[in-house]
């Protein structure tokens, strides 16, 4: 399966999943999630998916500085409603990585390993997202600003031609290249730009 080469340059996210260990999915319970995996689940690679991946990576690094993040051990709250803007897309990416789910998520085994009600939307808070460790209660707030990595001026005109079905193949190829170039800048070139993803510890 071919995809842009830079996908493999994006840092993977390693976590410990106690449920996966107990059920024998992975002997040691350690799983590694990559950007290509997230793209396959989302069905596309775009700035929103990229920023959701990056914000989760940075949030977990901050919450678990001395060990592996515990999948299913993290609560996530979003200030936007599920159907507002791109909140639903971001939430899907975060859920895939952290295991946090809404009311319909896995309810656990005899009170253990539950994933349901770990993700909420439309929460009154000053930041876009809040990640909280269930074991310690430590929280961090996260915000993203995709304006820090603007698209090429050619992107929208090319997209309009594609939608109008007037673009030739070379124009379609150029649009795809420019689109993924912005994703690359988010995940690779400007990954550590504090203005792109800001992480604020709360406790």
DOTORTOR-168193 format. One record per residue (C-alpha): residue in one letter; x, y, z; residue number from 1. Coordinates in nm, 2 decimals, m for minus. Layout:
N
+------+--------+--------+--------+-----+
: rest :   east :  north :     up :  nr :
+------+--------+--------+--------+-----+
:    A :      X :      Y :      Z : NUM :
...
+------+--------+--------+--------+-----+
# end
This chain:
203
+------+--------+--------+--------+-----+
: rest :   east :  north :     up :  nr :
+------+--------+--------+--------+-----+
:    X :   0.00 :   0.00 :   0.00 :   1 :
:    X :   0.17 :   0.32 :  m0.12 :   2 :
:    X :   0.15 :   0.64 :   0.08 :   3 :
:    X :   0.37 :   0.96 :   0.11 :   4 :
:    X :   0.71 :   0.87 :   0.24 :   5 :
:    X :   0.70 :   1.12 :   0.52 :   6 :
:    X :   0.43 :   0.92 :   0.70 :   7 :
:    X :   0.70 :   0.68 :   0.82 :   8 :
:    X :   0.90 :   0.98 :   0.96 :   9 :
:    X :   0.62 :   1.07 :   1.20 :  10 :
:    X :   0.69 :   0.94 :   1.56 :  11 :
:    X :   0.49 :   0.64 :   1.66 :  12 :
:    X :   0.29 :   0.64 :   1.99 :  13 :
:    X :   0.37 :   0.35 :   2.23 :  14 :
:    X :   0.12 :   0.27 :   2.50 :  15 :
:    X :   0.05 :   0.00 :   2.76 :  16 :
:    X :  m0.29 :  m0.15 :   2.72 :  17 :
:    X :  m0.39 :  m0.36 :   3.02 :  18 :
:    X :  m0.70 :  m0.49 :   2.86 :  19 :
:    X :  m0.51 :  m0.61 :   2.55 :  20 :
:    X :  m0.27 :  m0.79 :   2.78 :  21 :
:    X :  m0.54 :  m0.96 :   2.98 :  22 :
:    X :  m0.72 :  m1.07 :   2.67 :  23 :
:    X :  m0.41 :  m1.19 :   2.50 :  24 :
:    X :  m0.41 :  m0.95 :   2.21 :  25 :
:    X :  m0.05 :  m0.85 :   2.29 :  26 :
:    X :   0.15 :  m1.06 :   2.53 :  27 :
:    X :   0.31 :  m0.77 :   2.71 :  28 :
:    X :   0.02 :  m0.53 :   2.66 :  29 :
:    X :   0.25 :  m0.28 :   2.47 :  30 :
:    X :   0.10 :  m0.15 :   2.15 :  31 :
:    X :   0.25 :   0.10 :   1.90 :  32 :
:    X :   0.02 :   0.32 :   1.69 :  33 :
:    X :   0.16 :   0.49 :   1.38 :  34 :
:    X :   0.03 :   0.78 :   1.17 :  35 :
:    X :  m0.04 :   0.55 :   0.87 :  36 :
:    X :  m0.27 :   0.34 :   1.10 :  37 :
:    X :  m0.46 :   0.64 :   1.21 :  38 :
:    X :  m0.49 :   0.75 :   0.84 :  39 :
:    X :  m0.63 :   0.41 :   0.75 :  40 :
:    X :  m0.89 :   0.43 :   1.02 :  41 :
:    X :  m0.99 :   0.79 :   0.94 :  42 :
:    X :  m0.99 :   0.72 :   0.56 :  43 :
:    X :  m0.78 :   1.02 :   0.48 :  44 :
:    X :  m0.48 :   1.23 :   0.58 :  45 :
:    X :  m0.56 :   1.60 :   0.64 :  46 :
:    X :  m0.45 :   1.89 :   0.86 :  47 :
:    X :  m0.72 :   1.80 :   1.11 :  48 :
:    X :  m0.62 :   1.43 :   1.14 :  49 :
:    X :  m0.25 :   1.54 :   1.16 :  50 :
:    X :  m0.31 :   1.79 :   1.43 :  51 :
:    X :  m0.53 :   1.55 :   1.63 :  52 :
:    X :  m0.24 :   1.29 :   1.61 :  53 :
:    X :   0.01 :   1.55 :   1.71 :  54 :
:    X :  m0.19 :   1.69 :   2.00 :  55 :
:    X :  m0.24 :   1.34 :   2.14 :  56 :
:    X :   0.13 :   1.26 :   2.10 :  57 :
:    X :   0.23 :   1.57 :   2.29 :  58 :
:    X :  m0.04 :   1.54 :   2.55 :  59 :
:    X :   0.07 :   1.18 :   2.64 :  60 :
:    X :   0.43 :   1.28 :   2.65 :  61 :
:    X :   0.34 :   1.55 :   2.90 :  62 :
:    X :   0.11 :   1.33 :   3.11 :  63 :
:    X :   0.35 :   1.03 :   3.12 :  64 :
:    X :   0.70 :   1.17 :   3.13 :  65 :
:    X :   0.85 :   0.86 :   3.30 :  66 :
:    X :   0.68 :   0.57 :   3.14 :  67 :
:    X :   0.43 :   0.44 :   2.88 :  68 :
:    X :   0.09 :   0.60 :   2.87 :  69 :
:    X :  m0.18 :   0.37 :   2.99 :  70 :
:    X :  m0.45 :   0.31 :   2.72 :  71 :
:    X :  m0.79 :   0.32 :   2.88 :  72 :
:    X :  m0.65 :   0.52 :   3.17 :  73 :
:    X :  m0.70 :   0.86 :   3.02 :  74 :
:    X :  m1.01 :   1.09 :   3.02 :  75 :
:    X :  m1.05 :   1.35 :   2.74 :  76 :
:    X :  m1.28 :   1.64 :   2.74 :  77 :
:    X :  m1.34 :   1.88 :   2.45 :  78 :
:    X :  m1.49 :   2.23 :   2.46 :  79 :
:    X :  m1.67 :   2.19 :   2.13 :  80 :
:    X :  m1.98 :   1.98 :   2.08 :  81 :
:    X :  m1.93 :   1.65 :   1.89 :  82 :
:    X :  m2.09 :   1.79 :   1.57 :  83 :
:    X :  m1.93 :   2.13 :   1.59 :  84 :
:    X :  m1.65 :   2.20 :   1.34 :  85 :
:    X :  m1.40 :   1.92 :   1.33 :  86 :
:    X :  m1.45 :   1.81 :   1.69 :  87 :
:    X :  m1.59 :   1.47 :   1.59 :  88 :
:    X :  m1.29 :   1.39 :   1.36 :  89 :
:    X :  m1.04 :   1.50 :   1.63 :  90 :
:    X :  m1.23 :   1.29 :   1.88 :  91 :
:    X :  m1.22 :   0.98 :   1.66 :  92 :
:    X :  m0.84 :   1.01 :   1.63 :  93 :
:    X :  m0.79 :   1.07 :   2.00 :  94 :
:    X :  m1.02 :   0.77 :   2.08 :  95 :
:    X :  m0.83 :   0.54 :   1.85 :  96 :
:    X :  m0.50 :   0.62 :   2.03 :  97 :
:    X :  m0.60 :   0.66 :   2.39 :  98 :
:    X :  m0.89 :   0.41 :   2.40 :  99 :
:    X :  m1.12 :   0.68 :   2.56 : 100 :
:    X :  m1.48 :   0.64 :   2.44 : 101 :
:    X :  m1.82 :   0.80 :   2.49 : 102 :
:    X :  m2.12 :   0.63 :   2.65 : 103 :
:    X :  m2.12 :   0.35 :   2.38 : 104 :
:    X :  m1.76 :   0.24 :   2.46 : 105 :
:    X :  m1.65 :  m0.08 :   2.62 : 106 :
:    X :  m1.81 :  m0.11 :   2.96 : 107 :
:    X :  m1.53 :  m0.33 :   3.12 : 108 :
:    X :  m1.51 :  m0.66 :   3.29 : 109 :
:    X :  m1.64 :  m0.68 :   3.65 : 110 :
:    X :  m1.57 :  m0.31 :   3.69 : 111 :
:    X :  m1.23 :  m0.32 :   3.53 : 112 :
:    X :  m1.09 :  m0.20 :   3.20 : 113 :
:    X :  m1.39 :   0.02 :   3.12 : 114 :
:    X :  m1.35 :   0.26 :   2.83 : 115 :
:    X :  m1.70 :   0.41 :   2.82 : 116 :
:    X :  m1.76 :   0.77 :   2.94 : 117 :
:    X :  m1.39 :   0.86 :   2.92 : 118 :
:    X :  m1.46 :   1.11 :   2.64 : 119 :
:    X :  m1.69 :   1.41 :   2.66 : 120 :
:    X :  m1.78 :   1.70 :   2.43 : 121 :
:    X :  m1.93 :   2.04 :   2.49 : 122 :
:    X :  m1.75 :   2.08 :   2.82 : 123 :
:    X :  m1.72 :   2.43 :   2.96 : 124 :
:    X :  m1.35 :   2.49 :   2.97 : 125 :
:    X :  m1.10 :   2.75 :   2.85 : 126 :
:    X :  m0.90 :   2.52 :   2.63 : 127 :
:    X :  m0.99 :   2.31 :   2.33 : 128 :
:    X :  m0.91 :   1.98 :   2.50 : 129 :
:    X :  m0.82 :   1.84 :   2.84 : 130 :
:    X :  m0.64 :   1.51 :   2.90 : 131 :
:    X :  m0.65 :   1.37 :   3.25 : 132 :
:    X :  m0.48 :   1.06 :   3.40 : 133 :
:    X :  m0.74 :   0.84 :   3.59 : 134 :
:    X :  m0.47 :   0.71 :   3.83 : 135 :
:    X :  m0.33 :   1.04 :   3.95 : 136 :
:    X :  m0.58 :   1.30 :   3.84 : 137 :
:    X :  m0.31 :   1.50 :   3.67 : 138 :
:    X :  m0.45 :   1.71 :   3.38 : 139 :
:    X :  m0.31 :   1.91 :   3.09 : 140 :
:    X :  m0.48 :   2.14 :   2.85 : 141 :
:    X :  m0.41 :   2.14 :   2.48 : 142 :
:    X :  m0.48 :   2.38 :   2.20 : 143 :
:    X :  m0.40 :   2.37 :   1.83 : 144 :
:    X :  m0.37 :   2.65 :   1.58 : 145 :
:    X :  m0.35 :   2.53 :   1.22 : 146 :
:    X :  m0.31 :   2.89 :   1.10 : 147 :
:    X :   0.05 :   2.86 :   1.20 : 148 :
:    X :   0.09 :   2.62 :   0.91 : 149 :
:    X :  m0.11 :   2.79 :   0.62 : 150 :
:    X :  m0.20 :   2.61 :   0.30 : 151 :
:    X :  m0.04 :   2.70 :  m0.03 : 152 :
:    X :  m0.24 :   2.97 :  m0.21 : 153 :
:    X :  m0.28 :   2.73 :  m0.50 : 154 :
:    X :  m0.47 :   2.47 :  m0.29 : 155 :
:    X :  m0.82 :   2.62 :  m0.29 : 156 :
:    X :  m0.83 :   2.71 :  m0.67 : 157 :
:    X :  m0.72 :   2.35 :  m0.75 : 158 :
:    X :  m0.97 :   2.20 :  m0.52 : 159 :
:    X :  m1.25 :   2.42 :  m0.67 : 160 :
:    X :  m1.15 :   2.28 :  m1.02 : 161 :
:    X :  m1.16 :   1.92 :  m0.89 : 162 :
:    X :  m1.50 :   1.97 :  m0.74 : 163 :
:    X :  m1.62 :   2.13 :  m1.06 : 164 :
:    X :  m1.47 :   1.83 :  m1.25 : 165 :
:    X :  m1.27 :   2.06 :  m1.47 : 166 :
:    X :  m0.92 :   1.97 :  m1.33 : 167 :
:    X :  m0.69 :   1.76 :  m1.55 : 168 :
:    X :  m0.48 :   1.48 :  m1.40 : 169 :
:    X :  m0.17 :   1.70 :  m1.35 : 170 :
:    X :  m0.38 :   1.95 :  m1.15 : 171 :
:    X :  m0.53 :   1.67 :  m0.94 : 172 :
:    X :  m0.18 :   1.54 :  m0.87 : 173 :
:    X :  m0.06 :   1.89 :  m0.78 : 174 :
:    X :  m0.35 :   1.94 :  m0.54 : 175 :
:    X :  m0.27 :   1.61 :  m0.36 : 176 :
:    X :   0.09 :   1.70 :  m0.34 : 177 :
:    X :   0.02 :   2.04 :  m0.19 : 178 :
:    X :  m0.24 :   1.90 :   0.05 : 179 :
:    X :   0.00 :   1.64 :   0.19 : 180 :
:    X :   0.28 :   1.90 :   0.19 : 181 :
:    X :   0.08 :   2.09 :   0.45 : 182 :
:    X :   0.03 :   1.77 :   0.65 : 183 :
:    X :   0.41 :   1.71 :   0.64 : 184 :
:    X :   0.48 :   2.06 :   0.76 : 185 :
:    X :   0.25 :   2.00 :   1.06 : 186 :
:    X :   0.38 :   1.66 :   1.15 : 187 :
:    X :   0.75 :   1.70 :   1.06 : 188 :
:    X :   0.88 :   2.05 :   0.98 : 189 :
:    X :   0.69 :   2.25 :   1.24 : 190 :
:    X :   0.60 :   1.97 :   1.48 : 191 :
:    X :   0.77 :   2.15 :   1.77 : 192 :
:    X :   0.63 :   2.49 :   1.70 : 193 :
:    X :   0.48 :   2.60 :   2.03 : 194 :
:    X :   0.22 :   2.80 :   1.84 : 195 :
:    X :   0.09 :   2.50 :   1.65 : 196 :
:    X :   0.02 :   2.27 :   1.96 : 197 :
:    X :   0.04 :   2.43 :   2.31 : 198 :
:    X :   0.04 :   2.21 :   2.62 : 199 :
:    X :  m0.04 :   2.36 :   2.95 : 200 :
:    X :  m0.01 :   2.15 :   3.27 : 201 :
:    X :  m0.29 :   2.20 :   3.53 : 202 :
:    X :  m0.19 :   1.99 :   3.82 : 203 :
+------+--------+--------+--------+-----+
# end
